[in-house]
Amino acid sequence: LSLFGDVATELAILCDGDEGLLVGYESIEFLAPLYAGDFVEVTGRITKIGRTSRRMEFEARKVISARRDLSDSAADVLETPIIVGRAIGTTVVKAEQQRKIHTAA
């Protein structure tokens, strides 16, 4: 979840020039296990912009799998990344802290 929070911060800065505050998650799905040594990539996008709220969707994919069965440092790049988690959350950026102008969609 902390990686989703990091992506939310980046999206808020790109959108508003301010970190805002991730106030909560509408949904969280854990879809596959992760293990120490696995490498994860997390993406996110803003799906709705309100006056101060930003609805965001996140997805985490395992792209490298640790291979402890071979050695302490062995790993394989996955041919097809595995979706390990998804979430939908909302970030709020106070109107007076927004440094970019948004037009209604």
N, C-alpha and C positions, 0 to 999 in steps of 0.2 A: 504494500500500500504506500510505502514511503516513496517508491519510484513514481507512482501515479501522482503523488503530491508534488514531486519535483517537476514533472511534466506540466501539471496545472500551473505552477509558478511561472514556468517558461512561457506558456500560452498567454497568461495574464499580462506578463511584461510585453510580449509581442503585440498583444491586442490593445493594451491600455497604458503601457509605460509604467506600470505599478504591479507589484507582486499580488496584491489583493489577499484574500483569505479563502482557503478551501473550507467551506462551511459544512459540507456533508456529502454523503454518497446516497444516491437514489437506489443504486443496485451495485452489488459486488459478486462476481462469479469466480471461484477458483476451479479451474478446469483440468489441471494436470499437476503432478508433483514437481518440485524443484529440489535439487540437492546441492550441497556445497561443491563449488567448482563449476556449476552450470553457468552459462552466460546468457543474460536476458536483455532483449531490446524492448523498450516501451515507447509506444506512440500515443498521441492524443490529438484531438481536434475539437474546436469549438463548434457546437451544433446549434446554439441559439444565443443571441445577445439581447439581454433586456437592458433596462436603464442602468442598473448596477450589477445585475447577475449575468454570469456566463455559464451556460450548461456545456459540459464537456464529456466526451466519451474517450475511454482509454483502453488500450489492448497491450498485453505483455506476451512476448513470444520467446521461447527458449530457442537460441540459435546455435549454441555450442553445448555439448553434453560432456560432463566429466567422465573419465574412464578409469576409475579407481581400481577396477579389476586388472588393468594393465600396469599401472604405476601411479604414484602419488600425484604426478603432474600431467598424465595423459588426458587428452580431450579430443573429441571429434566434432567437426562442423557438421551440423545437420543439413541434409539435402533439402528437406522441407522443414521449416521452423514449426515448432509445436506451440499452439496458443495455450498459455498456462493461466491466463486470467483476463477478465474484462471488468470494467466498471463505468458507471455514469455518475458524475458528481457536479456540484455547483460551486463556483468561486464567486465571491462578491468583491467588487472594487468600488469603494465610495466614490460618488460622482465628483466630489471636489479633488479626488486623487487621480482621476482619469486624465491622461495627457494627450489622448488621441480622440478624434471626432468620429463617431459612428453614425451611419445613416440607417434608417429603418429598412428592413428587408421586405 
